[in-house]
Amino acid sequence: MKSAPPKIAGTRAPFVTIILAATLAGISAVIFFFNPATHAYYPVCQFHRLTGLNCPGCGMTRALYALLHGQILLALHDNALFVLSLLALVVRVAWFGWNQHRGGPLGEFFPHKFLWPFLALALLFTILRNLPAFAFLSP
């Protein structure tokens, strides 16, 4: 009978961090060099295609393209929820890294208590961006 191979001791966090950073860099490079508004190989929002309404993610790729080119106002126009969520994520990563650096308590990276308020905000954003009075929120 064969025994299970030994487990590798230590944490996989550095490996996961490197893979995640490389993946994000690759995706960002593709979006930086190929404008989503002019290249047809980017995925189409199926919700928008089926209903004609904008989902909370509509305009995200164009917003990232605008951000990568330093056009913050255009990015906010394309998808304000994405830009503000990205800003909140950067602040959270900085806070988490600072706490880890000084040896403070880390806790969860994304506590569950933030999930429902974020989902409610995304739902409100979706409703508002599809109303004529808030057309400025639509891409």
The 8 nearest C-alpha neighbors of each residue, nearest first, counted from 0:
[[1, 2, 3, 4, 5, 6, 7, 8],
 [2, 0, 3, 4, 5, 6, 7, 8],
 [1, 3, 4, 0, 5, 6, 7, 8],
 [2, 4, 5, 1, 6, 0, 7, 8],
 [5, 3, 2, 6, 1, 7, 8, 0],
 [6, 4, 3, 7, 2, 8, 1, 9],
 [7, 5, 8, 4, 3, 9, 10, 2],
 [8, 6, 5, 9, 10, 4, 11, 3],
 [7, 9, 6, 10, 5, 11, 12, 4],
 [10, 8, 7, 11, 12, 6, 13, 14],
 [9, 11, 12, 8, 13, 14, 7, 15],
 [10, 12, 14, 13, 15, 9, 16, 8],
 [11, 13, 15, 14, 10, 16, 17, 9],
 [14, 12, 16, 15, 11, 17, 10, 18],
 [15, 13, 17, 11, 16, 12, 18, 19],
 [14, 16, 12, 18, 17, 13, 19, 11],
 [15, 17, 13, 19, 14, 18, 12, 20],
 [16, 18, 20, 14, 19, 15, 21, 13],
 [19, 17, 21, 15, 20, 16, 22, 14],
 [18, 20, 22, 16, 17, 21, 15, 23],
 [21, 19, 17, 23, 22, 18, 16, 24],
 [22, 20, 24, 18, 19, 23, 17, 25],
 [23, 21, 19, 25, 24, 20, 18, 26],
 [22, 24, 26, 20, 25, 21, 27, 19],
 [25, 23, 21, 27, 22, 26, 20, 28],
 [26, 24, 28, 22, 27, 23, 21, 29],
 [27, 25, 23, 29, 28, 24, 22, 30],
 [26, 28, 24, 30, 25, 29, 31, 23],
 [29, 27, 31, 25, 26, 30, 24, 32],
 [28, 30, 26, 32, 31, 27, 33, 25],
 [29, 31, 27, 33, 28, 32, 64, 26],
 [32, 30, 28, 29, 64, 33, 27, 67],
 [31, 33, 29, 30, 28, 34, 27, 64],
 [34, 32, 30, 31, 29, 35, 38, 37],
 [33, 35, 36, 37, 38, 30, 32, 64],
 [36, 34, 38, 37, 61, 33, 41, 60],
 [35, 37, 34, 38, 61, 39, 33, 60],
 [36, 38, 35, 34, 39, 33, 40, 41],
 [39, 37, 35, 40, 36, 34, 33, 41],
 [38, 40, 41, 37, 35, 36, 42, 43],
 [41, 39, 38, 42, 35, 43, 37, 33],
 [40, 42, 39, 43, 35, 38, 60, 36],
 [43, 41, 40, 44, 39, 45, 35, 60],
 [42, 44, 45, 41, 48, 47, 40, 39],
 [45, 43, 47, 46, 48, 42, 57, 54],
 [44, 46, 48, 47, 43, 49, 50, 42],
 [45, 47, 49, 48, 44, 50, 54, 52],
 [48, 46, 51, 52, 50, 44, 45, 49],
 [47, 49, 45, 46, 51, 50, 44, 43],
 [50, 48, 46, 47, 45, 51, 52, 44],
 [51, 49, 47, 52, 48, 46, 53, 45],
 [50, 52, 47, 48, 49, 53, 46, 45],
 [53, 51, 47, 50, 129, 54, 46, 48],
 [52, 54, 47, 57, 129, 55, 125, 51],
 [53, 55, 56, 57, 125, 52, 46, 47],
 [56, 54, 125, 57, 121, 124, 53, 80],
 [57, 55, 54, 59, 58, 78, 81, 53],
 [58, 56, 54, 59, 53, 55, 44, 78],
 [57, 59, 77, 61, 78, 138, 60, 62],
 [58, 60, 62, 61, 56, 57, 78, 63],
 [61, 59, 63, 62, 58, 64, 35, 30],
 [60, 62, 64, 58, 63, 59, 35, 65],
 [63, 61, 74, 59, 65, 77, 60, 64],
 [62, 64, 66, 60, 65, 61, 67, 59],
 [65, 63, 61, 67, 62, 66, 31, 30],
 [64, 66, 70, 62, 68, 74, 63, 67],
 [67, 65, 69, 63, 68, 70, 64, 71],
 [66, 68, 64, 65, 69, 63, 31, 70],
 [67, 69, 65, 66, 70, 64, 31, 71],
 [70, 68, 66, 67, 71, 65, 64, 74],
 [71, 69, 65, 66, 73, 68, 72, 74],
 [70, 72, 74, 73, 66, 69, 75, 65],
 [73, 71, 75, 74, 70, 76, 65, 77],
 [72, 74, 76, 75, 71, 70, 77, 65],
 [73, 75, 62, 71, 77, 65, 76, 72],
 [76, 74, 79, 72, 78, 73, 77, 71],
 [75, 77, 73, 74, 78, 79, 138, 136],
 [78, 76, 138, 58, 74, 62, 75, 73],
 [79, 77, 58, 75, 81, 80, 76, 59],
 [78, 80, 75, 82, 81, 83, 76, 77],
 [81, 79, 83, 78, 82, 84, 124, 55],
 [82, 80, 84, 79, 78, 83, 85, 59],
 [83, 81, 85, 79, 84, 80, 75, 86],
 [82, 84, 86, 80, 85, 81, 79, 87],
 [85, 83, 87, 81, 86, 82, 80, 88],
 [84, 86, 88, 82, 83, 87, 81, 89],
 [85, 87, 83, 89, 84, 88, 82, 90],
 [88, 86, 84, 90, 85, 89, 91, 83],
 [87, 89, 85, 91, 86, 90, 84, 92],
 [88, 90, 92, 86, 91, 87, 93, 85],
 [89, 91, 87, 93, 88, 92, 94, 86],
 [90, 92, 88, 94, 93, 89, 95, 87],
 [93, 91, 95, 89, 94, 90, 96, 88],
 [94, 92, 96, 90, 91, 95, 97, 89],
 [95, 93, 91, 97, 96, 92, 90, 98],
 [94, 96, 92, 98, 93, 97, 91, 99],
 [97, 95, 99, 93, 94, 98, 92, 100],
 [96, 98, 100, 94, 99, 95, 93, 101],
 [99, 97, 103, 95, 101, 100, 96, 102],
 [98, 100, 102, 96, 97, 101, 103, 95],
 [101, 99, 97, 98, 102, 96, 103, 95],
 [100, 102, 98, 99, 103, 97, 96, 104],
 [103, 101, 99, 100, 98, 104, 105, 97],
 [104, 102, 98, 101, 99, 105, 100, 97],
 [105, 103, 106, 98, 102, 99, 101, 95],
 [106, 104, 103, 98, 107, 99, 95, 108],
 [105, 107, 104, 108, 110, 109, 95, 103],
 [108, 106, 110, 109, 105, 111, 95, 104],
 [107, 109, 110, 106, 95, 105, 91, 92],
 [108, 110, 107, 111, 113, 114, 112, 91],
 [111, 109, 107, 112, 113, 108, 114, 106],
 [112, 110, 114, 113, 109, 115, 107, 108],
 [111, 113, 110, 114, 115, 116, 109, 117],
 [114, 112, 111, 116, 115, 110, 117, 109],
 [113, 115, 117, 111, 112, 116, 118, 110],
 [114, 116, 118, 117, 113, 119, 112, 111],
 [117, 115, 119, 118, 113, 114, 120, 112],
 [118, 116, 120, 114, 119, 115, 113, 121],
 [117, 119, 121, 115, 120, 116, 122, 114],
 [118, 120, 116, 122, 117, 121, 115, 123],
 [119, 121, 117, 123, 118, 122, 124, 116],
 [122, 120, 124, 118, 119, 123, 55, 125],
 [121, 123, 125, 119, 124, 120, 118, 126],
 [124, 122, 120, 126, 125, 121, 127, 119],
 [125, 123, 121, 127, 122, 126, 120, 128],
 [126, 124, 122, 55, 123, 128, 127, 54],
 [125, 127, 123, 129, 124, 128, 122, 130],
 [128, 126, 124, 130, 129, 125, 133, 123],
 [127, 129, 136, 137, 125, 133, 130, 126],
 [128, 130, 127, 126, 52, 53, 125, 131],
 [131, 129, 127, 133, 132, 128, 134, 126],
 [132, 130, 134, 133, 129, 128, 127, 135],
 [131, 133, 130, 134, 127, 135, 128, 129],
 [134, 132, 135, 131, 130, 128, 127, 136],
 [133, 135, 131, 136, 137, 132, 128, 130],
 [134, 136, 133, 137, 76, 128, 138, 132],
 [137, 135, 128, 134, 133, 76, 138, 78],
 [138, 136, 128, 134, 135, 77, 53, 129],
 [137, 77, 58, 76, 78, 136, 57, 135]]
